[in-house]
């Protein structure tokens, strides 16, 4: 066992006496017991500095805690959901009726196919029935109050279509009792006995008169 130097032992005793812990001069043999207070509060021996320094170890760095990102509160999310998904009740009937109104709109204002107006023989057929020609000459030109037109009779009276057009425009009231038409007609010219053929030059257009003449010459056979 290592012997404590006397000067250290003396210094320890003096320190204990100054602190009122008692203890005067002690024999050399009591040195180990006197050394005990030095570890509890007295002056530390020079040799004890190294262990104290060695015990002071550097502390480990504190762990870095990342802050969690802020999230909107539950109440805010619910309010946003209500505002975005809410649809007024009156909108539903409107949405249901939109296709129907779109169909009506397309039918009323959309493009329509224009029917072509009749021309030629078809127009002449309509004029023959609507202008009263059929009432005097018969529906098929067989003759009635007016002379017969069917069976090429109209072509025998007016070999040229232009002469027939002029007669339809002027009528027979101005030539009552006078002959008209081709003198080469079998049986001679026709006579405007009653002068009842009206003038259609003021009631029908040139196109309509030409069309009805064409119809009589080509269809009433």
C-alpha positions as CSV (number, residue, x, y, z in Angstrom):
1,X,0.0,0.0,0.0
2,X,1.3,3.4,-1.0
3,X,2.1,5.7,2.0
4,X,0.6,9.2,1.9
5,X,3.2,11.9,2.2
6,X,3.2,13.6,5.6
7,X,2.8,17.1,4.2
8,X,-0.4,16.1,2.4
9,X,-1.7,14.5,5.6
10,X,-0.9,17.6,7.6
11,X,-2.6,19.8,5.1
12,X,-5.7,17.6,5.3
13,X,-5.8,17.8,9.0
14,X,-5.5,21.5,9.0
15,X,-8.3,21.7,6.5
16,X,-10.5,19.6,8.7
17,X,-9.8,21.7,11.7
18,X,-10.6,24.9,9.8
19,X,-14.0,23.4,8.7
20,X,-14.7,22.4,12.3
21,X,-14.7,18.8,11.5
22,X,-12.3,18.0,14.4
23,X,-9.2,16.0,14.4
24,X,-5.8,17.2,15.4
25,X,-2.3,15.8,14.9
26,X,-2.6,12.1,14.1
27,X,0.1,9.6,14.0
28,X,1.6,8.5,10.8
29,X,-0.2,5.3,10.9
30,X,-3.6,7.0,10.7
31,X,-2.8,8.6,7.4
32,X,-5.2,6.3,5.4
33,X,-8.2,7.3,7.6
34,X,-7.4,11.0,7.5
35,X,-7.4,10.8,3.7
36,X,-11.1,9.9,3.6
37,X,-12.4,13.4,4.4
38,X,-10.4,14.8,1.5
39,X,-12.7,12.9,-0.9
40,X,-15.9,14.2,0.7
41,X,-15.3,17.9,0.8
42,X,-11.7,18.9,1.7
43,X,-8.9,20.0,-0.5
44,X,-8.3,17.4,-3.2
45,X,-4.8,16.0,-3.6
46,X,-3.0,17.0,-6.7
47,X,-3.2,13.5,-8.0
48,X,-7.0,13.6,-8.2
49,X,-7.2,16.3,-10.9
50,X,-6.6,13.9,-13.7
51,X,-9.6,11.6,-13.0
52,X,-11.9,14.6,-12.6
53,X,-10.8,15.9,-16.0
54,X,-11.2,12.5,-17.6
55,X,-14.7,12.1,-16.2
56,X,-15.9,15.3,-18.0
57,X,-16.9,13.8,-21.4
58,X,-18.3,15.9,-24.1
59,X,-22.1,15.8,-24.3
60,X,-23.7,14.4,-27.5
61,X,-25.5,16.9,-29.7
62,X,-29.2,17.1,-29.2
63,X,-31.3,15.4,-32.0
64,X,-32.8,17.8,-34.5
65,X,-36.6,17.5,-34.6
66,X,-38.2,18.6,-37.8
67,X,-41.4,20.7,-37.5
68,X,-44.4,19.1,-39.0
69,X,-46.0,21.1,-41.9
70,X,-49.1,23.0,-40.9
71,X,-52.3,21.5,-42.2
72,X,-55.6,23.2,-42.4
73,X,-57.9,22.5,-39.5
74,X,-60.7,20.0,-39.9
75,X,-63.4,22.6,-39.6
76,X,-61.8,24.6,-42.5
77,X,-61.7,21.5,-44.7
78,X,-65.3,20.7,-44.0
79,X,-66.4,24.2,-44.8
80,X,-64.5,24.2,-48.1
81,X,-66.1,20.8,-49.0
82,X,-69.6,22.2,-48.3
83,X,-68.9,25.3,-50.3
84,X,-67.6,23.4,-53.4
85,X,-70.1,20.6,-53.5
86,X,-73.2,22.4,-52.7
87,X,-75.6,22.8,-55.7
88,X,-78.8,24.8,-55.5
89,X,-81.9,22.6,-55.8
90,X,-83.5,24.8,-58.4
91,X,-80.6,24.1,-60.8
92,X,-81.5,20.4,-61.2
93,X,-84.8,20.9,-63.1
94,X,-83.0,23.4,-65.4
95,X,-80.2,20.9,-66.2
96,X,-82.8,18.3,-66.9
97,X,-84.8,20.6,-69.3
98,X,-81.7,21.9,-71.2
99,X,-81.5,19.1,-73.7
100,X,-85.2,19.4,-74.5
101,X,-85.0,23.2,-75.1
102,X,-81.9,22.6,-77.1
103,X,-83.8,20.3,-79.4
104,X,-86.6,22.8,-79.8
105,X,-84.1,25.6,-80.5
106,X,-82.4,23.6,-83.2
107,X,-85.8,22.8,-84.7
108,X,-87.0,26.4,-84.7
109,X,-83.8,28.2,-85.7
110,X,-81.6,25.6,-87.2
111,X,-80.9,25.1,-90.8
112,X,-83.8,23.9,-92.8
113,X,-84.0,22.4,-96.2
114,X,-85.7,24.7,-98.6
115,X,-88.1,23.1,-101.0
116,X,-87.5,24.1,-104.5
117,X,-90.4,25.9,-106.2
118,X,-92.1,24.0,-109.0
119,X,-91.3,25.0,-112.5
120,X,-92.3,24.0,-116.0
121,X,-95.0,21.4,-116.4
122,X,-95.5,21.0,-112.6
123,X,-96.0,24.7,-112.1
124,X,-98.4,24.7,-115.2
125,X,-100.4,21.9,-113.6
126,X,-100.9,23.9,-110.4
127,X,-101.8,27.1,-112.3
128,X,-104.3,25.2,-114.5
129,X,-106.1,24.0,-111.4
130,X,-105.9,27.2,-109.3
131,X,-106.5,29.8,-112.0
132,X,-109.9,28.4,-113.1
133,X,-108.7,26.9,-116.4
134,X,-110.0,23.4,-115.4
135,X,-113.5,24.9,-114.6
136,X,-114.0,26.0,-118.3
137,X,-111.9,23.5,-120.3
138,X,-112.4,20.5,-118.0
139,X,-110.0,18.9,-115.5
140,X,-108.3,16.9,-118.3
141,X,-108.9,19.4,-121.1
142,X,-111.9,17.5,-122.4
143,X,-113.8,20.8,-122.9
144,X,-116.8,22.3,-121.1
145,X,-117.9,25.9,-121.2
146,X,-114.6,26.6,-123.0
147,X,-113.3,24.7,-126.1
148,X,-111.6,21.4,-125.9
149,X,-107.8,21.4,-125.4
150,X,-106.9,17.7,-125.2
151,X,-106.3,15.5,-128.2
152,X,-103.9,18.1,-129.7
153,X,-106.7,20.5,-130.3
154,X,-104.8,23.4,-128.6
155,X,-101.9,22.7,-131.0
156,X,-104.1,22.8,-134.1
157,X,-105.5,26.2,-133.0
158,X,-102.1,27.6,-132.0
159,X,-99.3,25.9,-133.9
160,X,-96.9,28.3,-132.3
161,X,-96.7,28.3,-128.5
162,X,-96.0,32.1,-128.5
163,X,-99.4,32.7,-130.2
164,X,-101.2,30.8,-127.4
165,X,-99.2,32.7,-124.7
166,X,-100.4,36.0,-126.3
167,X,-104.0,34.8,-126.4
168,X,-104.0,33.7,-122.7
169,X,-102.6,37.1,-121.7
170,X,-105.2,39.2,-123.7
171,X,-108.2,36.9,-123.5
172,X,-111.2,36.9,-125.9
173,X,-113.4,39.7,-124.6
174,X,-111.8,42.1,-127.1
175,X,-112.4,39.8,-130.1
176,X,-115.9,38.6,-129.2
177,X,-117.6,37.2,-132.4
178,X,-114.3,37.2,-134.3
179,X,-112.1,34.2,-135.4
180,X,-108.8,33.5,-133.7
181,X,-106.0,31.0,-134.2
182,X,-104.5,29.4,-137.2
183,X,-106.5,29.6,-140.5
184,X,-105.0,26.2,-141.5
185,X,-106.8,24.5,-138.7
186,X,-109.0,21.6,-139.9
187,X,-112.5,23.0,-139.9
188,X,-111.2,26.6,-140.0
189,X,-110.4,29.1,-137.3
190,X,-112.2,29.1,-134.0
191,X,-114.7,31.9,-133.3
192,X,-114.8,33.8,-129.9
193,X,-118.5,33.4,-129.7
194,X,-119.0,34.5,-126.1
195,X,-115.8,36.4,-125.5
196,X,-115.6,34.8,-122.1
197,X,-111.9,34.0,-122.1
198,X,-110.6,36.3,-119.3
199,X,-107.3,38.1,-119.6
200,X,-104.7,36.6,-117.4
201,X,-102.0,39.1,-118.2
202,X,-102.8,41.1,-115.0
203,X,-103.3,38.1,-112.6
204,X,-100.6,35.7,-113.6
205,X,-96.9,36.2,-114.1
206,X,-95.2,35.6,-117.4
207,X,-93.6,32.5,-115.9
208,X,-97.0,31.1,-114.8
209,X,-98.6,31.8,-118.2
210,X,-95.8,30.1,-120.0
211,X,-95.9,27.1,-117.6
212,X,-99.7,26.6,-118.1
213,X,-99.3,26.8,-121.9
214,X,-96.5,24.2,-121.7
215,X,-98.7,22.0,-119.5
216,X,-101.7,22.2,-121.9
217,X,-99.5,21.4,-125.0
218,X,-97.5,18.5,-123.5
219,X,-99.8,16.9,-120.9
220,X,-103.3,17.3,-122.2
221,X,-103.0,14.8,-125.0
